[in-house]
Amino acid sequence: MNIPDDAYFLSKKSKCKSFMERGREIIVQMKIGIFPLPLFLLAGGLITFECINESLSSDIVVMVATLAFFGFACAEFGKRLPIVGKMGAAPICAAFIPSALVYYGFLPDLLRSSISSFFESSHILYLYICCIIVGSIMSMNRTTLIQGVMRIFFPLLCGEVVGMSVGMGVGMALGMEPFHLFFFLLLPIMAGGIGEGAIPLSMGYAVLLNMDQGTAFGRILPIVMLGSLTAIIIAGSLNQLGKRFPHLTGEGELLPAGNGFSACTAAPGITPSGADLPVSAIASGVLLAVLLYMVGMLIHRLVGLPAPVGMLFAAVIMKLCHAVSPEIQAGSKRVYCFFQASVTYPILFAVGVAITPWEQLVDAFTLPNLLVIASTLCALVGTGYLVGTKIGMHPIDVAIISCCQSGQGGTGDVAILTAGNRMMLMPFAQIATRIGGAINVSLALLLLSQLAA
């Protein structure tokens, strides 16, 4: 059959156009994190241009693009690693690859200084944590929140006692001196991070042991970081265990019966969908988180309680007293979802560049340290798992919260819960990290003062 020339060329042109459209759709649908590939490449090109011209600014507009580009790139690399990619490698890569790049000089000085300046001046980590905590609390069912807070203390306490005991046993079996083992290895793991843990410990050690605070801090910090790194790996492994055995997990719900918070549902009275949610409700959700953090700061000045913990208690009280309208609670949930999906990996990258010393982390990688830390955390998490099962809680979710007992403060909680895909458990993670760490540090320094007397 003969086809007229015009029809032939029109047919070829139509096929070519269809092929190009499909190709364009494929490219647009490809993503690096939340970035469509074209936007990711554009961001990379603009950042490279700014670095070459030594004009990269540390203002928030430029830093949003810069941290998003590098944070999601590192996370994507971690996700694609064989085996470990499913065990929490994404947050590990987002936090520790930039630290290594800084140490080995692969990150341009301008880029490093701009990110560090922005991170230190903006305190964006606090905004992230307050939006995550308040959003997750406001999205919870009130009954679940009350029961969860009341029940979580028992498995955390049991896990800490068993973990400390196992760690002491393993360390002494390896020939470690008990004083060093307890005060410079086990205690830093469960001290609550850097700001509320390592720094107060180093100050107390400097006074009670007549040593330089910088020296004490240098010995404590790498152990805190290594403990947090181990906890991230365990949380990622627990998440995979939950996928294989769904009956062991509530996917972010501590208690059975399906009345807790999950990413796809909302507590009764809260608008389940953001489609009809006015922008004012979302803006009010952000404002609520910020104001509650300011309340936490006031509580800190009055009674010394860490601001995130004071904020957590204030948010719980408001939730229990029905002090927040359903619309604003729905707005808080949308804010929570946005920060979880869009800000986590950029924040971790900034943390890696600004405050994560690679050389100290590497120095802590000795076989005795690794054996003690691994055995301590396995005992701690395993106890949380078993006790959680006995008292009617979802064991994997309790175990992931137990991991946060050795978290590197708020940053560690973010990484651990991201690896475990349980960011909605942030309020309980803060209880484990902040309150548990404060109690441990206080009791340890009291004991040390008696020994030094």
C-alpha positions as CSV (number, residue, x, y, z in Angstrom):
1,M,0.0,0.0,0.0
2,N,1.5,3.3,-1.0
3,I,1.4,6.1,1.6
4,P,1.5,9.7,0.3
5,D,4.7,11.6,1.2
6,D,2.9,14.1,3.3
7,A,1.1,11.5,5.3
8,Y,4.4,9.5,5.8
9,F,6.3,12.5,7.1
10,L,3.3,13.5,9.4
11,S,3.3,9.9,10.8
12,K,7.1,10.1,11.4
13,K,6.8,13.5,13.0
14,S,3.9,12.3,15.3
15,K,6.0,9.3,16.4
16,C,9.0,11.5,17.1
17,K,6.9,13.9,19.1
18,S,5.3,11.1,21.1
19,F,8.8,9.7,21.8
20,M,10.1,13.1,22.9
21,E,7.1,13.6,25.1
22,R,7.5,10.2,26.8
23,G,11.2,11.0,27.3
24,R,10.4,14.3,28.8
25,E,7.8,12.8,31.2
26,I,10.3,10.2,32.3
27,I,13.0,12.8,33.0
28,V,10.6,15.0,34.9
29,Q,9.3,12.1,37.0
30,M,12.9,11.1,38.0
31,K,13.7,12.4,41.4
32,I,16.6,12.8,43.8
33,G,14.9,13.0,47.1
34,I,12.1,15.5,46.6
35,F,13.9,17.1,43.7
36,P,12.7,16.4,40.1
37,L,15.9,15.7,38.2
38,P,15.8,19.0,36.1
39,L,15.6,21.1,39.2
40,F,18.3,19.0,40.9
41,L,20.6,19.6,38.0
42,L,19.8,23.3,37.9
43,A,20.5,23.7,41.6
44,G,23.8,21.9,41.2
45,G,24.8,24.1,38.3
46,L,23.9,27.3,40.2
47,I,25.7,26.3,43.3
48,T,28.8,25.4,41.3
49,F,28.7,28.8,39.5
50,E,28.4,30.6,42.8
51,C,31.4,28.6,44.3
52,I,33.6,29.2,41.2
53,N,32.8,33.0,41.5
54,E,33.4,32.9,45.3
55,S,30.0,34.5,45.8
56,L,28.1,31.8,47.6
57,S,26.1,33.6,50.3
58,S,25.1,32.2,53.7
59,D,21.6,33.8,53.6
60,I,18.6,31.6,54.0
61,V,17.5,31.7,50.3
62,V,20.8,30.3,49.0
63,M,21.3,27.9,51.9
64,V,17.9,26.3,51.3
65,A,18.9,25.3,47.8
66,T,22.4,24.4,48.9
67,L,21.5,22.2,51.8
68,A,18.6,20.5,49.9
69,F,20.9,19.7,47.0
70,F,23.7,18.1,49.0
71,G,21.5,16.6,51.7
72,F,19.3,14.7,49.3
73,A,22.2,13.8,47.1
74,C,24.0,12.1,50.1
75,A,20.7,10.5,51.2
76,E,20.1,9.1,47.7
77,F,23.6,7.6,47.7
78,G,22.9,6.0,51.0
79,K,19.6,4.6,49.9
80,R,21.1,2.9,46.8
81,L,23.9,1.1,48.7
82,P,23.4,-2.6,48.7
83,I,22.1,-4.2,51.9
84,V,23.0,-1.3,54.2
85,G,20.8,1.0,52.1
86,K,17.8,-0.6,53.8
87,M,19.3,-0.4,57.3
88,G,19.5,3.3,57.8
89,A,22.4,4.3,55.5
90,A,20.6,7.4,54.1
91,P,20.7,9.4,57.3
92,I,24.2,8.1,58.1
93,C,25.4,9.3,54.7
94,A,23.6,12.6,55.0
95,A,25.3,13.3,58.4
96,F,28.7,11.8,58.1
97,I,29.7,12.1,54.4
98,P,29.9,15.9,54.7
99,S,32.0,15.5,57.9
100,A,34.5,13.4,56.0
101,L,34.4,15.8,53.0
102,V,35.3,18.7,55.3
103,Y,38.1,16.7,57.0
104,Y,39.8,15.5,53.8
105,G,39.4,18.9,52.2
106,F,37.0,17.9,49.4
107,L,34.4,20.5,50.3
108,P,35.3,24.0,49.2
109,D,36.2,26.3,52.1
110,L,33.6,28.9,50.9
111,L,30.9,26.2,50.9
112,R,31.9,25.0,54.4
113,S,32.1,28.4,55.9
114,S,28.8,29.5,54.4
115,I,26.9,26.4,55.7
116,S,28.5,26.6,59.1
117,S,27.7,30.3,59.4
118,F,24.1,29.8,58.4
119,F,23.6,26.8,60.8
120,E,25.1,28.5,63.8
121,S,23.4,31.8,63.2
122,S,19.9,30.6,62.2
123,H,19.5,27.8,64.8
124,I,17.4,26.1,62.2
125,L,17.7,22.7,64.0
126,Y,15.5,24.1,66.8
127,L,12.8,25.2,64.3
128,Y,12.9,21.7,62.8
129,I,12.6,19.9,66.2
130,C,9.8,22.1,67.5
131,C,7.7,21.6,64.3
132,I,8.2,17.9,64.4
133,I,7.4,17.5,68.1
134,V,4.4,19.8,68.2
135,G,3.0,18.4,64.9
136,S,3.3,14.8,66.0
137,I,1.7,15.5,69.4
138,M,-1.2,17.4,67.9
139,S,-1.8,14.6,65.4
140,M,-2.0,11.9,68.1
141,N,-5.1,10.4,69.7
142,R,-5.4,11.8,73.2
143,T,-5.9,8.4,74.8
144,T,-2.9,7.0,73.0
145,L,-0.8,9.9,74.0
146,I,-1.6,9.5,77.7
147,Q,-1.1,5.8,77.7
148,G,2.1,6.0,75.7
149,V,3.7,8.6,77.9
150,M,2.8,6.7,81.1
151,R,3.9,3.3,79.7
152,I,7.1,4.2,77.9
153,F,9.1,5.0,81.1
154,F,9.1,1.3,82.3
155,P,10.8,-0.3,79.2
156,L,13.2,2.6,79.0
157,L,14.3,2.2,82.6
158,C,14.6,-1.6,82.3
159,G,16.6,-1.3,79.1
160,E,19.0,1.2,80.7
161,V,19.7,-1.0,83.7
162,V,20.2,-4.1,81.6
163,G,22.3,-2.3,79.0
164,M,24.6,-0.7,81.6
165,S,25.0,-4.1,83.3
166,V,25.8,-5.9,80.1
167,G,28.2,-3.2,79.0
168,M,30.1,-3.3,82.3
169,G,30.3,-7.1,82.0
170,V,31.7,-7.0,78.4
171,G,34.1,-4.2,79.2
172,M,35.5,-5.8,82.2
173,A,35.8,-9.1,80.4
174,L,37.9,-7.2,77.8
175,G,40.2,-5.9,80.6
176,M,38.9,-2.4,80.8
177,E,39.2,-0.5,84.0
178,P,35.8,-0.2,85.7
179,F,36.0,3.6,86.4
180,H,37.0,4.5,82.9
181,L,34.5,2.0,81.5
182,F,31.5,3.5,83.3
183,F,32.3,7.3,83.3
184,F,34.0,7.6,79.9
185,L,32.3,4.9,77.8
186,L,28.9,3.8,79.1
187,L,27.6,7.0,80.6
188,P,28.4,9.2,77.5
189,I,26.3,6.7,75.4
190,M,23.2,7.5,77.5
191,A,23.9,11.1,78.5
192,G,21.4,12.6,76.1
193,G,23.7,13.9,73.3
194,I,26.1,16.9,73.3
195,G,24.4,20.0,74.6
196,E,22.6,18.3,77.5
197,G,25.0,15.4,77.9
198,A,28.6,15.6,76.8
199,I,29.1,19.3,77.8
200,P,27.6,19.0,81.3
201,L,29.6,15.8,81.9
202,S,32.9,17.4,80.7
203,M,32.2,20.4,83.0
204,G,31.5,18.1,86.0
205,Y,34.6,15.9,85.2
206,A,36.8,19.0,85.0
207,V,35.8,20.1,88.5
208,L,35.6,16.7,90.2
209,L,38.6,15.0,88.5
210,N,40.8,18.1,88.2
211,M,41.2,17.8,84.5
212,D,40.9,20.2,81.6
213,Q,37.4,20.4,80.3
214,G,38.6,20.3,76.7
215,T,40.4,17.1,77.4
216,A,37.3,15.6,79.0
217,F,35.0,16.7,76.2
218,G,37.4,15.3,73.6
219,R,37.2,11.9,75.3
220,I,33.4,11.9,75.7
221,L,32.3,13.4,72.3
222,P,33.5,10.5,70.0
223,I,31.8,7.9,72.2
224,V,28.5,9.9,72.0
225,M,28.8,10.0,68.2
226,L,29.7,6.3,67.9
227,G,26.8,5.3,70.1
228,S,24.4,7.4,68.0
229,L,25.8,5.8,64.8
230,T,25.3,2.3,66.2
231,A,21.7,3.2,67.2
232,I,20.9,4.5,63.7
233,I,22.0,1.1,62.2
234,I,19.9,-0.8,64.8
235,A,16.9,1.4,64.1
236,G,17.2,0.8,60.4
237,S,17.4,-3.0,61.0
238,L,14.4,-2.9,63.3
239,N,12.4,-1.1,60.5
240,Q,13.3,-3.9,58.1
241,L,12.3,-6.5,60.7
242,G,8.9,-4.8,61.1
243,K,8.4,-5.0,57.3
244,R,9.1,-8.7,57.4
245,F,6.9,-9.3,60.5
246,P,4.1,-6.7,60.4
247,H,2.4,-8.1,63.5
248,L,5.4,-6.9,65.6
249,T,5.0,-3.2,64.7
250,G,2.4,-0.5,64.8
251,E,4.3,1.6,62.1
252,G,4.6,4.5,64.5
253,E,1.9,3.5,67.0
254,L,3.0,2.4,70.4
255,L,-0.3,0.8,71.4
256,P,-2.5,-1.7,69.5
257,A,-6.1,-1.0,68.4
258,G,-5.1,1.4,65.6
259,N,-5.9,4.6,67.6
260,G,-2.6,6.2,67.3
261,F,-1.0,8.6,64.9
262,S,0.2,7.5,61.5
263,A,1.2,9.4,58.4
264,C,-2.0,8.6,56.5
265,T,-4.6,9.0,59.3
266,A,-5.5,11.7,61.7
267,A,-6.9,11.6,65.2
268,P,-10.6,12.1,65.7
269,G,-11.7,15.6,65.2
270,I,-8.7,16.5,63.0
271,T,-9.2,17.2,59.3
272,P,-7.8,14.1,57.6
273,S,-7.0,15.7,54.3
274,G,-5.0,18.8,53.5
275,A,-7.0,19.4,50.3
276,D,-9.6,21.7,52.0
277,L,-7.2,23.0,54.7
278,P,-6.8,26.8,54.5
279,V,-3.4,28.2,54.3
280,S,-4.1,30.1,57.6
281,A,-4.4,26.8,59.4
282,I,-0.9,25.7,58.2
283,A,0.5,29.1,59.1
284,S,-1.1,28.8,62.6
285,G,0.5,25.3,62.9
286,V,3.9,26.8,62.4
287,L,3.2,29.7,64.8
288,L,1.9,27.2,67.4
289,A,5.2,25.3,67.3
290,V,7.3,28.4,67.5
291,L,5.3,29.8,70.5
292,L,5.5,26.5,72.3
293,Y,9.2,26.5,71.9
294,M,9.3,30.0,73.4
295,V,7.3,28.6,76.3
296,G,10.0,25.9,76.6
297,M,12.7,28.5,76.7
298,L,10.8,30.3,79.5
299,I,10.5,27.0,81.4
300,H,14.3,26.5,80.9
301,R,15.1,29.8,82.5
302,L,12.7,29.2,85.4
303,V,13.5,25.6,86.4
304,G,16.4,24.6,84.2
305,L,14.5,22.0,82.2
306,P,15.8,21.7,78.6
307,A,13.7,23.9,76.2
308,P,12.6,21.0,74.0
309,V,11.4,19.0,77.0
310,G,9.5,22.0,78.4
311,M,8.0,22.5,75.0
312,L,7.0,18.8,74.8
313,F,5.2,19.0,78.2
314,A,3.4,22.3,77.2
315,A,2.2,20.7,73.9
316,V,1.0,17.6,75.7
317,I,-1.0,19.7,78.2
318,M,-2.6,21.8,75.5
319,K,-3.5,18.6,73.6
320,L,-5.1,17.0,76.7
321,C,-7.0,20.2,77.6
322,H,-8.4,20.6,74.1
323,A,-6.7,24.0,74.0
324,V,-6.1,23.8,70.2
325,S,-8.8,23.8,67.6
326,P,-9.1,20.8,65.2
327,E,-8.2,23.1,62.3
328,I,-4.9,24.2,63.8
329,Q,-4.1,20.6,64.8
330,A,-4.6,19.6,61.2
331,G,-2.3,22.5,60.2
332,S,0.3,21.3,62.7
333,K,0.1,17.8,61.1
334,R,0.7,19.3,57.6
335,V,3.7,21.2,59.0
336,Y,5.0,18.0,60.5
337,C,4.7,16.2,57.2
338,F,6.4,19.0,55.3
339,F,9.4,19.1,57.7
340,Q,9.7,15.4,57.8
341,A,9.8,15.0,54.0
342,S,11.7,18.1,53.0
343,V,14.0,19.3,55.8
344,T,15.4,16.2,57.5
345,Y,18.3,15.4,55.1
346,P,19.3,19.0,54.5
347,I,19.4,19.5,58.3
348,L,21.6,16.4,58.7
349,F,24.0,17.6,56.0
350,A,24.3,21.0,57.8
351,V,25.0,19.1,61.1
352,G,27.7,17.1,59.4
353,V,29.5,20.1,58.0
354,A,29.1,22.4,61.0
355,I,29.4,20.3,64.2
356,T,30.5,16.7,63.4
357,P,34.3,16.2,63.8
358,W,35.2,13.3,61.6
359,E,38.7,12.7,63.1
360,Q,37.2,12.2,66.6
361,L,34.7,9.7,65.3
362,V,37.4,7.7,63.5
363,D,39.6,7.7,66.7
364,A,36.7,6.1,68.6
365,F,36.6,3.1,66.2
366,T,38.6,0.7,68.3
367,L,37.5,-2.9,68.7
368,P,37.0,-2.8,72.5
369,N,34.9,0.3,72.2
370,L,32.8,-1.1,69.4
371,L,32.2,-4.4,71.3
372,V,31.1,-2.6,74.5
373,I,28.9,-0.1,72.6
374,A,27.3,-2.8,70.4
375,S,26.6,-5.1,73.3
376,T,25.2,-2.3,75.5
377,L,22.8,-1.1,72.8
378,C,21.7,-4.6,71.8
379,A,20.9,-5.3,75.4
380,L,19.2,-2.0,75.9
381,V,17.1,-2.3,72.7
382,G,16.4,-6.0,73.3
383,T,15.1,-5.3,76.8
384,G,12.9,-2.5,75.5
385,Y,11.6,-4.9,72.9
386,L,10.8,-7.7,75.4
387,V,9.3,-5.4,78.1
388,G,7.2,-3.6,75.5
389,T,5.8,-6.9,74.4
390,K,5.0,-7.9,78.0
391,I,3.1,-4.7,78.7
392,G,1.0,-4.7,75.5
393,M,2.9,-2.3,73.3
394,H,4.2,-2.8,69.8
395,P,7.7,-4.1,70.5
396,I,9.5,-2.8,67.4
397,D,8.3,0.8,68.0
398,V,9.3,0.6,71.7
399,A,12.7,-0.8,70.6
400,I,13.3,2.1,68.2
401,I,12.5,4.6,71.0
402,S,15.0,2.7,73.1
403,C,17.6,3.4,70.4
404,C,17.1,7.1,71.1
405,Q,18.4,6.6,74.6
406,S,21.8,6.7,73.0
407,G,21.0,9.4,70.5
408,Q,23.2,12.4,69.8
409,G,20.7,14.8,71.2
410,G,18.0,16.2,68.9
411,T,20.2,15.5,65.9
412,G,20.6,11.9,66.8
413,D,16.9,11.5,67.4
414,V,16.2,12.8,63.9
415,A,18.7,10.4,62.3
416,I,17.5,7.4,64.4
417,L,13.8,7.9,63.7
418,T,14.5,8.6,60.0
419,A,16.4,5.3,59.7
420,G,13.6,3.6,61.5
421,N,10.9,5.4,59.5
422,R,9.2,6.4,62.7
423,M,9.5,10.2,62.8
424,M,6.0,10.4,64.4
425,L,7.6,9.0,67.6
426,M,9.7,12.1,68.1
427,P,7.9,13.2,71.4
428,F,8.7,9.8,73.0
429,A,12.2,10.0,71.6
430,Q,12.7,13.3,73.3
431,I,11.6,11.7,76.6
432,A,14.2,9.0,76.1
433,T,17.0,11.3,75.1
434,R,16.4,14.5,77.1
435,I,14.8,13.4,80.3
436,G,16.7,10.1,80.5
437,G,20.0,11.8,79.7
438,A,19.4,14.5,82.3
439,I,18.7,12.0,85.0
440,N,21.8,9.9,84.0
441,V,24.1,12.9,84.1
442,S,22.8,14.2,87.4
443,L,23.0,10.8,89.1
444,A,26.5,10.1,87.7
445,L,27.9,13.4,88.8
446,L,26.4,12.9,92.2
447,L,28.1,9.5,92.4
448,L,31.4,10.9,91.2
449,S,31.3,13.6,93.8
450,Q,30.9,11.0,96.5
451,L,33.8,9.0,95.1
452,A,36.0,12.0,94.7
453,A,35.3,13.2,98.3
